[in-house]
Amino acid sequence: LGPIALGGSAIVFALWFGRYYDQPQWLSTDVFAWGLFAVLAAYAAAATAAGRTRQGFGIAVLAGAAGLLALLWLAMGDAMSASATLGQLLALTAVVLAICLLRRWDELGPVALAAAAGVFAAWFAEHYDAPQWARISAFAWAFFALLVAYDSLATALRRMAHWTGIPLLAGAGALLAMLWLAMGDAMSTGETLGHLLVLDVVVLTICLLRRWHWLRVAMTAWTIIVMLLTYWDDPHLAGQRVFWSVWTWVFFAVLTVDVMIRAWWRRIGGLEKLDATLGTVATALMFAVTYHLLRQDYKDWMGGYTVLLAAAALLGAWLLRRLAHRRVMAYAFL
């Protein structure tokens, strides 16, 4: 009888909503939906813990209840503010992930994260408004932090393989980058590139702590894509060449510091050829972009600039070869 009662309640609510819902009722409807979700989730957890039903049934009930609640918010999107919708979506995702950890429903966690990202994308396509960009970006950062926390905790509890977080974080980082591009009409160039740089620093730090290597390839790819698309669409480029050059230098410095730390910190282990490739790509990108930007206003100084960068590359190659004993990376800098 339990599953029948749960399914019947959800069906009756859906029928009522389709016929009688009115926008001024969104708050009371939302409160009821949260109550129904709580009943469904509690039943799924308690019934499976007591051995009254199979684990797969509990997972299906929890997933269905969360999906019903998310679809309800999409349907009431015209009446609900961005803060109300996105805040509740974040809370729902956190609750589902917590239940997954407590009940050992490990297969549902990544699915819940992907589903939440899909719901957000659907809401964004329908209800995005330029003045809301700060709230939307704050939600995206909070969702990214939730994903990182879940991955770290699940890995520490041995609920997920060590490498599982790599595609999760790669997807989340790419979605963040795409989001900032989509909000380019509201965000300035400095705000877009500032968010991007913070994301890169966070990802590189996570990669160092988790001893990951290949996630940095995805990070470099989304950075180059966002950088080029923002550069082409920048209406104030003529007055921001120095800013663009400084940002490029900072990104190059961040990636180079990561490569150097890996060269000296043997405990991380490493893929020297991958590090050499990333270092080479970063150096080539930095020189090509900054030379193109600066030569228009500082043409007489570009020869000295080139010599200075070449000297820095030679110094880096010598340090890598003599002190860190990284021959492949040293040749890459040469």
N, C-alpha and C positions, 0 to 999 in steps of 0.2 A: 504493500500500500504506500510506503514512503515515496518511492520514485514516481508513482502515479500522482500523489498529492503535490509533489514538487513541480512536475510537468504541468499539471492542471493549473496551478497557481500562476505559473509563468504565462500560460496561454490566455487565461482570463485577463491578466494584466495587459497583455499585448492587444487583446480585442478591445478592452476599455480604452486604452491609449489611442488606438486607431480611430475610435468613434467619438470620444468625448474630450480628448485633451484640448486645452486652451492655453495659450502662452502665459497668462497671469498665474496659471497653476503650476508653473515649472518647479517651484521650490518644494511644494508639498509632494509633487510627483517624484522629485529627486529623492526626498527623504524616504518615501515608501520604497523606492527601488533599492536604496541602500539597505533598508531593513530586510527586503526579500533576499538580497545578495547575502546578507549576514546569516539568514536562516539556511539558505542553500549551502553556503560554505561550511557552516557549523555541522550540518547534517553529513556532508561529504567527509569531513575530517573525523567526526565521531563514529560514523558507521564503519569506515575503513579501519579505524584504530581498534574498534571492538570486534573486528572480524565478521561483521554482519553482511558485508558486501565486498566485492573485489576492488583492488586498488584502481584498476582501469575505470571502473564506474565512478569512483570518487574524483578522479582526474577529469573525467568528462563533465561531471556536474559542476565542478569549480570553473572549468573553462567556459562552459555554457553560461553560467551565472555572470561571470566577468564580461563575456561577450555581449550578453543582453544589456548590461549596464552601460557599456561603452556605446553600443548602438543607440541607446536611449539618449545619451548626451549629444550624439550627432543629430538625432531627430529634433532635439530641443535647442540646437545651436543658435537659432535666431533670438531666443529669449535669454540665453545664458551668456554672461560675459566671458571674455577670454580667460581671465583669472579663475573663474569658477570652473570652467570646463577643463582647462589644463591642470589646475591644481588637483581636481578630483581624479583625473586620469593618472596623475603621478601617484596619488595616494592608493588608488586601486592597484596599480602595478606593484607598489611596495607590499601591499597586503598579500597579493597573490604569490609574490616571490617568497615572502616570509612563510606562508603556508607550505609552499613547495619544499623549503628547507626543513621545516618541522616534520612534515609527513614523508620526506624522502621521495618526493615526486620530481626527480631530477630532470626528467625529459620535458616537463612542462615549463620550466624556467626560461630557457631560450625562446620557446614558442611564445610565452607571455610577453617577453621583451619585443620580439618581432611584431606581434599583434598590436602592442601599444604604439610602436612606431608607425604602423599602418593606419591606426585610428587617428593619430596626430596628423599624418599626411593628408588623410581625407578631410579632417577639420580645417587644416591650413588651406587646402585648395578651395574650400567653400566659404570660409569666414575670415580669411586674413585681411587685415587692414593696416596700412602703413604705420599709423600712430601706435600700434600695438607691438612694434618690433622688439622693444626692450623686454616686455613681459614674455614674449614668445622665446626670445633668446635665453632669458633666465630659466624658463621651463626646460629648454633643450639642454642647458648646462646641468640642471638638476637631474634630468633623465640620464645624462651621460655619467654623472657621479653615482647614481643608483646602479647603473649597469656595472661600473667598475667595482663598487662595493659588493654586489652580488657575486661577480666573478671571483673576487678575492676570497670571500667567505666560502663559497662553494668549493673552490680549489683547496683551501685550507682544511675543510672538512672532508676532502677526498670525494666530493660528490660529482666533480667534473674533472676531465683530463686537463693536464697543465696547459695544453695548447688550445683548448676550446675557446678561451678568452680572446685569442688572436683574431679569428673572424668576427667575433662579437664586437670588439673594439674597432676593428677596421671598418665594419659597417656603420657603427655609431659615429665614428669620426668623419666618414664620407657623408653621412646624412647631415651632420652639423655643417660641414663645408657647403653642401648644396643648399642648406637653409639660409646661410648668410648670403649666398649668391642670389637666392630668390628674393631676399629682402633688400637687395641693392638699391631699390628706389627709396628706401627709408634710411639706410645706414650710409654714413660717409665712408670714404676710402680708408681713413684712419681707423674707424671703428671696425670695419671688416677685417683689415689686416691685423689689427690688435687682437681681436678674438682668435684669428687664425694662429697667430704666434703663441698665444697662451695655450691653445689646444696642442700645438706641436711640442711645447715644453712639457706639458702634462704627459703626453703620449711617450716621449723619449724617457721621461723619468720612470713611468710604469715599465717600459721595456727594460730599463736598467735593473729595476728592483725584481722583476719577474724573469730576468735573463732571457728575454725574447729578442729575436733578431729581425725576422721577416716583416713584422708589423711596420717597421720603419720604411719599407718600400712603399706600402700603401700611404703612409704619412707624406712621403716625398711626392707621390703622385698627386694627392689631393691638394697639396700646397702649391705645386706648379700650376695645376688647373685653375685654382681660385685666383692665384696671382696673375696669370695671363688674362683671364676673363675680366678681372677687375681693372687691369691695366688698359685693356682695349676700350672699356666703357667709362673710363675716368674722364669726366668733362673738364677737370681742372688740372690735367697732367702738366701743362706748361709751367704752372707755378708750384708743382710738387715734385720736381725731379730730384731734389736733394732728399726729401722725405722718402721717396721710393728707394733711393740708393741706400739711405741709412737702414731702412727696413730690410733690404736685401743683405746688407752686411751683417745685421743682427741675426737673421735666419741662418746665414752661412756660419757665423760664429757658434750658434747653438748646435748645429749639426756637426761641426768640426770638433767641438768640445766633447760631444757624445762619442765620436769616433776615437778621439784621443784617449778618453777614459777607458774605452774597451781595449785599446791597444796596451795600456799599462796595467789595467785591472785584470790580471790573468784569471782570477777566480770566476769571472763571468764566462770564460770560455769565449769562443768567437768564431765567426766565419770571416777570415781575413779578406778573402776576395770580395765578399759582400760589402764589408766596411770600406775597402778600397774603391769599389764601384760607387758607393754613396758619396764618399769624399770627393771623387772625381766629378760626379754629376753636380754636387753642390758648388765646387770651385768653378767649373765651367759656367754654370748658371749665374753665379755671382759676378764673374768677370764680364760675361756677355751683356747682362742686364745693366750693370753699373756703367760700363763703357758706353753703351748706347745712350744712356740717360745723361751722363755728364759731359760727353764730348760736344754737345751743342752749346753749353755755356762755359766750359773749361777746356776748350780745344788745345790750348797751349800747354796744359798740364798733363795731358793724357799719356805722353811718353814717360814722364816721371812716375805716373800712377801705375803704368804697366810694369816698369822696372821694380817698383816697390812691392807689388803683388808677386812678381817672380822671385824676388829675394825672400819673401815670407814663405813661398812654396818650397824653396830650396832649404830654408831653415827647418821647416816641418819635415821634409824628407830626411834630413840629417838626423833629427831627433828620433824619428821613427826607426831609422836603420841602426843607429849607434846605441841608443839608450833603450828603446823598446824591442829592438830586434824584430821588427816587422818589415821584412824585405818587400813583400808584395805591395803593402801600403806605401812604402817609401818610393817605389817605382811609379806608383799611381800619381803621387804628388809631383814627381819629376815630369 
